[in-house]
Amino acid sequence: VSTQSTGVLKHLHNMPRDLALLFCFFFFFSPLLCYHVLPKPTQMTTGITKVPIAPSSFTVTTTLPTTPTPFFDATVLRYKNLIFAFPNSTASPYTFSLSLDIVSFTQDLQFGIPENYSLSLYVSGTHLYGSLNAVNVFGMMRGLETLLQLVDYDFVNREYSISRLPIEIHDSPRFEWRGLLIDTARHYLPVSVIYRMIEGLSASKMNTLHWHSVDAESFPIYSQTYPRLSTFGAWAPNAIYTHDDVKSVIEYGLQRGVRVVVEFDVPGHAASWGKGEPLLTVQCPRYSANINNIPLDPSNPFTYEVLSGFLSEMSSLFTDDFMHLGGDEIVTGCWLNNTKILAWMSSQGFRTALDVEKYFESNLVKIVQNIGKKMVVWQDILDDGVSLPLETIIQIWKTDTSSLKNAVSRGYRAITSAGWYLAMQIPNPKSTHYEYQDTWIDFYNNDPFNGAVFTNQEKALIKGGEAAMWGEQADGLTIDGQVWPRTAAIGERLWSAQTVTDITDARIRLIEHSCRLQRRGISSTPLAPGYCLLPW
C-alpha cells in the first residue's frame, strides 16, 4: 500500500463489506489487499467474480487412498458448522463442491508436523469447485480455517457468498512453534476457559498451548502418586485439574491441531510443592518473605524421588514429546542461607551455587530422559552456564538482543517470548499507546530475527515463539480480552513472511478476526468502534 493510500485504507473497516471490497479493487487495483485472511497466506491470487453459496448445496468429496477416519469426519463436520454458522434463507443457483485430498490420517500431533496446504476455488457454469490438498489432517485444518475466512455473509439477505474468484492459495507457516502460554498457578482457570484459549489458537493457525501449570502460589495438578501436592497446594478443592480434566484438554487440542506442552517450573518458584510435601523445599529465613524465592531442596534424595515419580505419572497424561521444566529465576541465595545445604555442599566438594544448580539439572535431565521426554527450559539455565543436551529447546524471555543469539550460536534450538508478554503495559519501551489494546502493534512489529545478526544456520535453529499471558492479574473472567485478538497478531508474525509488516492492512484484518473469535465464543476485545453480529 502506498503512503498516499494508507490514510484511505484505514477507514475501510467502517464501510459495508461489498462497498469496501469494490473500493479496494478499483482504488488499489488488487482485491487481495482487502481480504481479511489472517494470518496472511504465503501465496494468494484472486479474481473478481462473486458467487452465492448455500449450506444445502455444499458437498464434500474426498480423493483418499483409504477410508476416512472418525477424526477426519469430525473435523470436516466441525468446519462445515463453523463456515455456515448463521441462518440461511436464500437458495443458491450454484452448487459448491469441495474436494479434500490428504496423504496421511495420522493423529500423532507433535512438534514439526507439516501444516502446509493448497486451496483452489474456481467457477465453471453454475458450479463452484474447491480443492484442498494437505499432507495430513492438521494441514487440512489450516486450509479449512482459510476457507472459513473467505466466506462472506450478508446479514440482510441471509445469504452466503465467496468473492474474488478464482482463488489460488499455497500456504505454509514460517515457524513450526507458534504458541500461547497460560498460567493456572496464579489463578486457577476452569477447563472451559482453557478450551477457549485452544479455540482461539486454532482459529489463528497457532499450534501450541504452553500450560504453565504450577508455580509458587499454587499446585492445581492432581497426582495419584503424590496427592498431597494438590490437596494442600491448590487454592481450593474445586481448583484442581483431575486426570480426566488433563485428558480432555489434550483431546480438545488434538481436535483443533493444538499441542499441549505442560510446564512444571523447577527448581525455583517451588513454594507450592512444599505445602503438601514440606521436605521438598528449602527453609531460608533471609528470603522467606517472598514465596517466589523458595526453591526445591537439591540436597535431599527425596526431591529426586518425587520428581521422578511425579514426572513419570505426568508423562503418561501429557502426550507431547516435550515437557517444559522451567529453570527461571532461581534464587540461589536461598540455598546458601540454609546451614544444612551448606554442609551438604561441603561434603560434595561444591564451592558455589552454580555447582548446586548443575547438580540439580544433571539429575533432572536423567529423569526426563528416563520417561522418554525432551526438555524445554527458560534461558536462565543456559545463561547461568549449565550445559544441557542439544535436543533441549531454550525459551527466551529477556528482551536484550543477545539472549536468542547466545542460545542458537551454541547449537540449541530456541523459541522466544521476548517482547510478547501480554500483561505488559509498555512491551516496547520505545513505543507507547493511548489505548492498551494497541500494544498489538508492538507485538506485530516484534520479529524473532530483529535485534541481532544471525547466520542462516542460526536462523534455522529459531523454531518460533509464544505469547505469554502470566496470570497475576488474569482469571477465567478476564483472560479472553487480555489474550485476544492481540495474540493473533503474534500468530501472523510467526506464520507469515517476514516481509508482511503493513500495520494498516493488519489492523483491518485483525478487526475482522476479532469478530470471528467472538463468533466462536471467545470474548475478544475490539480494536476500533464497530459491531460484531453473532449467530446467537
ABEGO torsion letter per residue (X at the ends): XBAAAAAAAAAAAABBAAAAAAAAAAAAGBAAAABABOBBBABBBBBABBBBBBAAABBBBBBBABBBBAAAAAAAAAAAAAABABBBABBBABBBBBBBBBABABABBBBGBBABBBBBBBBBEABBBBBBBBABAAAAAAAAAAAAAABBBBAAAGBBBBBGOBBBBBBBBABABBBBBBBAAABBBBAAAAAAAAAAAAAAGBABBBBBABBAABBABBBAABAAAAAAABABAAABBBAAAAAAAAAAAAAAGBBBBBBBBOABGAAAAAAABAAABBBBAAAAABAAABBBBAABAAAAAAAAAAAAAAAAABABABBBAEGBGBBAAAAAABAAAAAAAAAAGBABAAAAAAAAAAAAAAAAAAAGBBBBBBAAAAAAGBBBBAABBBBBABABAAAAAAAAAAGBBBBBABGABAABABABAABBBABAAAAAAAAAABBAABGBBBBAAAAAABAEBBBBBBAAABBAAAAAAAAOAAAAAAAAAAABBAABABAAAAAAAAAAAAAAAAAAGBBBBBABBEBBBBAX
